Amino acid sequence: MVSRLLKVLAAVGLSLHLAEGLPPQGSSPAVSLSNCKASTFSAALAAANATLEKISPISQGGSFGEGAANIPYPTNPTNLPELCALIVKVPSSGVSSFRFGLFLPTTWNGRFLAVGNGGFAGGIPWVEMGPGAHYGMATVATDTGHSSSATDMRWALKKPESKTDWGWRAMSGSVSLGKKLTNAYYGSTIHHSYYNGCSSGGRQGLKQIQLAPDSFDGILVGAPAWWTSHMNPYVVQLSKYNLPASSAGHMTFTQFGIIANEVLRQCDSADGVSDQLLSAPDLCTFSFDPITCGKPGVDPSKCITAAQVRTAKSVYSNWTSPTDGSLLHPGLELGSEWNWLLLADESEAPFGLSFVRYFLYDDPSYPLSRFNETVVRDAERLNPGGVTADQYDLSAFKSRGGKIIMWHGMADGVVTPKASDLYYTRVADAMGGMYRLYDFFRYFKLPGVQHCWGTPLTELAPWMIAGAGQASSIGAGEWSVPGFKDADHDALLALVRWVEEGTAVDKIVATNWATQTDPSTPVLRQRPLCPWPRRQVWNGLGNVNRPDGWSCV
């Protein structure tokens, strides 16, 4: 047994190497860009009947991508380390294909990383691959088999093979072939493989280890949209709560803000600290009375009507079957109001109604008026594309030493954090109890954090942990957590340390800056995040904006 001291020293050394994007001792040596040529990959490509669309040697500080031609990801990563960039096209059936990109950094540490997509986007997320290369990892991402924005699903109409590509096949095939191309380039075998994705990307990661438990040694999944068969119909139901726009109960963003401010006022101190940050919504008994128009003492300029209160209560409540009372989908969380992007009119609910029209029924004229519980049952039964990641017994992944860090912003109004609660609980039930999860699967909740990144200006929560999409939301050349590129603050580095050094992730320190997307400004707040069901608790003595005064209990 390695001593505690040696494990700590090894973990510190690993973190320093990773933070600088350098290989730890014993990893593969650097290769020359002269190896960045088609002949290096010809055998592996031929075996997969794949085509090398482009190969480019990239100098230190360079950039690579497809720019405006890449509809969902027009921003190319900048300030890249020296690397070899590939674009590969792979046939997936007689009528479909997918593409993937691969970054092969000259200084490689023997690791492989796959990164996920967002929404129903069809395009290679190059800007999300940039951080992987900085970590020193060979990094792959797919276009999921089509070209479209994150909300455009017309590509799926009557194309079952394309649905399957988006659902799982493009990611699975990209990971498999990407590893073979990586081995060919370096003349050495990958020693550990990882995954990082949020939202649809979170779903992709969970789906992949359910299909192929040996794909990754560790996955970092944020706000996973795993329950596709239920979640996308739920988005339609959310819209229906707030429709028609002429109804008495219809709310605008102005009303959302009124509710958000009152939720924070009533619930801020539920965790024992008044710090303009909602950390324990489940401990708060919220009342609409102080903002209900017509109630005694209520400011008529800062209130919502009784009909709007009923709408809001529906949004917070679980969606249940009117026939048997079963759960169809959990509701949104208190504190998510500034992120209620899906409570919009029919034309602005693409993740829901477009899913029903183009993905489920192949009927572009399907009217909102026909929507009911049957849609969920049909989506569950048909599961087009095999998209839903609802396998709960992860024993095969666990048994080979796999590790999972799942995280979710508690102010997420797009994918409710209650859905991640549900997945974690169901995995626990399937595997014999929550105590059986703790040694391989840990779930972190991020107070005040919205969908994948960012925080309401009213809360300014610490949100940066190097989850998927977070670095690119700051800048195209950013990676890890600026100023804190170590395994205590960076969740991907924490995952690597857990997998390779056995150091369990007992906390992750989240960071925010005075200007939340500008790390050159002073650090505003840092706070430790705790693996659920533990909570962050202030000791009553330290600075609430610094991590030292908090512990997980």
N, C-alpha and C positions, 0 to 999 in steps of 0.2 A: 504494500500500500504506500503510495507516495505521500510523504508528510504534508501536513497543512501548509507549512512554510514554503516547501518546494512548489506546491500547487499555486500559491499566491504569487511567488516569484515568476513562475512560468506564465501565469495569466497576465501579469504586468508586462512581461517581455512581449507576449503575443499582441497585447493591445497596442504597444508602441509601434511594433512592426506594421500592424494593420492600419494604424492611424496615418502612417506615412506612405501607405500603399506599397510597402516593401515585403519581400518574402521572408517569413521566419526561417530560422536555421533548418536545414534539411529539406527545403522545398526545391522546386526545379529552378535551375539557373535561367538567366535572361536569354532570349533568343534574338537573332538578328532579323531586321525587317527584310533582309534578302530572302527570307523564307516565305514572305507574303506574296506568293505567286500561285497561279491556278494549279500547277502540277503538284503542289504540296497536298492538295485536297482531292485530286482527281479520283483516286481509288474509292474513298469513302462516299463521294458524291455519286459515282457510277453505281455502287452497290445499292443506293437508295433511289436510283433513277432521278436524281435531283440535278438542278441546273444552277451553276454559279452565275448569277446575274451581274455581280460587280465585286471587285476586290480592290482595295485601296490601302496603301501604306500611309499612315497618318503620323506626322511629326509631332514632337512634344509641343503642347500648347495649341494644337490644331482643332479642327471641328469636322464633324461628319454627320450626314443625315440626308433627308430628301426634301427639306424645306417645304414650300407651299404645296408641292405635289402630294405631301402626306397630310391628308385632310384633318385628322384629329390631333396630329403631333407635328405642326409646321415648324416648331422651334428646334433647331439642331443644338446638341450639346457643344459647349465650347471649353477651351483650356484643357483638352484631353491629354492624358499621358501618351507617349509614343505607343502605337498599336497598329494592328492589322484589322481592317474592317471588311466584313463580308455581307453580301446580300444573297440569299439562297432561295430558290423556288422549288417546292416539293409537290408532286401530284398526290392528292389524297383519295381520289376516286376517278372514275372515268369522266366525270363532269366538274371536278373541283380541284383546287390546289390551294396551298398557303405559302407565304413567304416568311422568312425570319432574318433577323440581323444578328451578327456575331462580332463582338469586340474581343480581340486577343492582344492584351497588353504585352509589350516587350518584356517588362519585368513582371513575371507571373509567380504567384505564391502557391500554385497547385490546386487552387479552388475554382469551382464553377458556380455561377449564379444565373438564375433565370428570374426575369422580372415580368410582372403582369400588366394587363391592360385596364382600361376604364370604360364602364358602360358597355355599349354594343359597338365600340369603336373598331374600325378596320384600318389599321396602320401600324407600322413598327414604332414603338415608343422609344426612339433613339435617345431623347433627353432623359429618360429614366434609366437607360443603359450606361450613361456617362459615369454616374457614381460607382457602378460596379468595377469599371476599369480603374478608377482611382484607388479602390480597395486592393487592386492587384489581382482581381478575379476575371477569368474568362466569362463574358456576360452575353446572354442570349435573350431575345424577345421576338415575339411573332406578330404578324398583322392579323391573326385569327381567321385568315382566309378570304378577306374581302376588303373593300375600300369604302369607308363611310365615316361620318361623324359619330360621336358617342350616342347620339339620340336617334339616328336615322336607321330604321330597320327594314327599309324597302328591299334591301339586298336579299333578305331571307324569304321573300314571297315565293312559295312553291319550289323551294330549293333545299330539300332535306339534307343533302350532303354538305351544303354550306352551313346549315345550322349545326351539324355535327362538328364541323371544323371549329366554329366559334365555341361550341359547348365544351370541347375537350381535346379534339384530335390535333388541332394546330399546335397547341401548347405541348402536348405529349410528343408529337413528332419532332418539334423544334428542339426539345430537351434531348431526345434520344440522338438525333443526328448532330446536334450542336456539340454533344460530348465527344462523339467520334471525330469530328473535325478538330476539336480542341486537342485531343490526343495526337492526331496526325501532325498538327502544327508544332507542338512542343516536343514530340517524340517521347512523351512521358505520360503517365496515367494520372488522371485527376484523383486527388486523395480525399476531397470532401466536396459535396454539392449542396447548394442553398437556394432558397427562393424568397423573393420579396414582392408583395403585391397588396393593393388595397381596393376595396369595393368589389367590382367584377374581378379584379386581380386577386383579391382575397379568396373569392370563390374558386378561381383557377387553381390556386395553390392547394386548397383543401381537396378539390376534385382530383388533382394529380396524385396525391398520396393515397387517396382512396382507390384509384385505378391501379397505380403502380407504386407500392410502398417503398421500393428501392430507388425511386427517382431522386430523392433528396435526403440528406442527413439532418437538415433543419429547415423549417419554413417560418417566415415572419409574415403573418397575415393580418391586415387591418380592415376593420369594418366590412367583413366578408358578406357579400350578397349571395349567400349560399343557398337559400331556400327559394330558388327562382320560380318554381311552380306556384308558390304562395305569395312571394314578395311582389312580383310584377302585377298580378291581379289586385293586390292590396293597394298599390299605387293608384289604380283606377278607383278603388273604393275611397281613398283619401280625397281624390278630386270630387267624387260625388258628394262627400260631406259638405263641400264648399260650393256646390252648384245648385241651381244656375246662379249666374252672377247677379241676377235681379232678385234673388230670394232674400228674405229678411235675415237669414243666418249667414249670408256670405260675408267673408272677411277679406280685407286687403292687408298689405304689409304694415300699414299703419296700425291696424288692430293687433297684428302679430307682435308688434313692438310694445304695445300697451300691456299685453299679457306677459311678455318676456320680462319687462321691468318689474311687474308685480310679483312674478315667480321668484325673481332674484331677491326682492325685498323680503318676501315671506320665508324663503327657503335657504338663504345664504348661511344663516347660523345653525342650520340643522346638524352640521358636522362639528359644532362647538366653537367655530371661529367665524367672525364677521370680517370677510376679506374680499367681498365682491366676486366670489367664486363659488359656484354651486357644485359641491362635492358629494352630497348625500340626498338626492331628490327622493329616494325611497323612504327617507326618514321624515319627510315633510308632508304635513296634512294641509294641502293648499285649498284656499277658499276664494271663489270668484267675487264674493260680496263686495270687497273694497273697490272693485272696478266695474260693477254692474250698474249700468245707467238706471237712474231712478231710485237707487238705494239712498238712504239718508247719509248726507255728507260726502257723497261721491261727486268728484269733479266732472261735469258733463263734457268737458273737452278731453278727458282722459279716461273714457269708459267704453265698454262694449255692451251691446243690447242683450237681453235675455235670450234671444234667438241665436246670437253669436256665441253666447256662453254654451248653449247646447251643442253647437258645432265644435267648439274647442273641446268639450268633454268627450265627444265622439272620437276626436283625434287622439286624445290621450288613452282612450279605452282600447282594450284588445278587440279585434274584429273576430266575432264568433259566429258560428252557424246559427241561423234562425230556425233550423229544423231540429238539430240535436245538441246545440250549445257547444260543440267542439271548437277548439281554437283554429282559426283560419290564419291569423297573423297577429303578433303583438303590436300594440299601439306605440305612438311616439312618446318620448320621455319629457318630463318637466325640465325646462331649460333649453329645449331644442328650438324654441320659437323663431329665433332669428335665422334659422336654417330650414324653415318650412317652404322649401323651394317647389315641392311637389303639390302643394295645395293651390292649384292654379286651374285655369279653365281647360276645357277639353283639348284644345289645340296645343296646350303646353304640358301635356302629360305623356310624353313619348315613351317613357320607360314602361308605362302601364298599358295604355290603349294600343300603342303601336305593337307591343308584345302580343297582345290578344289578336290583333288584325294580321300581322305579318309572320309571326312566329308560331302561334298556336292554331288559328283557324284558317290561315291563308285566304283571308277575306278582307280586302282593304275597305270595304263599305260597312263593316260590322259597326253598328251604332251603339253609342254609350247607353241608350235606353234599354238595350237587351241584357246589359251586364247584371249578373247575379252570382250566387254561390256556385252555380254549375260550372262557371269558368274555372274556378280553383280546382274543382274535382276533375275536369277535363285536362287541365294542365298537369295535374298530378298523375293522372292515368296515362296520358300520351307522352309527357316529358320530351317534347321535340328536341332533338339534338343531344339528348342525354345530359342536359345542362345542370340539373339540380345536384348539389353536393351534399346529399343527406344520408350518407353512410356514417353511422355513429360508432361502430366498433372499429377502433384504430389499432387493434392489437398487433397486426402485421407490421405496421410502421413502428410502433413502440418496441416490438421484440428485436428489431435490428438496430436499436439505439437511437431512433429518430426523435427529434425534439421540435416542439411547436411553441412559438410565442404568438398569441392572438391579442390584438389590442383594438379598442373602440373608443371613439370620442363620445362622451356622455351628452354633448350638445348636438349630436348628429340628427338632423331632421330629414335625411335622405334614406339612409339605412339605419333603422332604429337600433340602438345598443341592446334593446331587449331581445332582438333576434340572436345576437351573440350570446347573451345569457342563456337563451333557449338551447342553442347548439351545444354549449359547454355542459349544460345540465344533462342533455340527452346523451352526450358521449359518456358522462359519468354514470348515468343509469345503465348504459349498454356495457360498460366495462367494470361494473361491480361497486361503484361508489366514487365520490370525488377524491378520496384519499389515494385511489389508484391512478389518478391523472397527474398528481403533483410532481412526480419524478420525470415526466416527459412533456406535459402540456400545461402551460401557464397563461392565464388570461388577465390582461391589464386594462383597466378603465381609466380614461383620460378626462378628468373634470373640465368642463367648459370648452372642450375641443369639438369642432364641427366635423363635417364629413372629410375624413382622411387628413386634413390639415386646417390650420387657422382657428380663430377664436373670435367671438363677438367683441366689439369694441367696449361693450359694457362690462366685460369680464376680464379680457386680456389674460387668459389662462396660459400657463406653460404648455406648449403643444409640440415642440420639436423633439423627436426621438429618432430621426432618420428612417421613419417609415416610408413606404413607397409614395412618391409624389411630393414629399415634403421638401427635399433639397431643391428640386426644380421649381417649386413655388417661390423660392427665394431668388434663384438665378440659374441660368443655363449652365454655368460652370461650377456650381456648388455641389458639395457631397458631404456625407456624414452630418455632424452637428458642428457648424463653424465655431471654433474656439474650444470645442469639447469633443474631440475625435478620439474617444476612448470607450471601452466596454461598459462604463458606468452610465454614460449618457446616450450612447448609440445602440439602439436595440438590435441591429444586425450584428454588430461586434459582440454584444452580449450573447447573442445566439451562438456565434462561432465559439466563444469562450466556453459556453455551456456544453456544446457538442464535443469540442476537442480537448478541453481541459477538465470537464466535469464540474465546473463552477456553476451551480444553479442560479437562476436569475431571481433573486429575492426582491430586487427593486430596480427601477430604471428612473434616472433623474431627467425630467422633462425641462425644456428651456424655452423662454420667450425673451424678446428684446423690446426696448422702449418703442421702436418701430418694428412691428412683429415680422416683417419680411426683410429687415435690414440688420444683419448680424454685426455691422460695424457700429451700431448704436449700443449703448450700455445694456447689459443684462437687466431685464425688468424683474423676472421671477424664475426661480427654479424650484422644483418640488419633486420628491420621490413618488413614483407610481408603485402601487402595491399589487401583487398577484391576488386576484379575486379568489375567495371572498374576504381576504384581508382588506383593511381600509387604512388610508393615511390619516394619522392623528397628530395634532400639534401638541407639543409638551407644555405650552403656555409660557415659555420663557424666551425662546429664540425669535428671530425675525421670521414672520410668516412667509416672506418672499425668498427665503433661503432654505436649502434642503436640510440643514443641520437640526432645525427645530422640529422635524417631523419623523415619525416612525410608523412602521406597518404593524397593525395589531389585528 
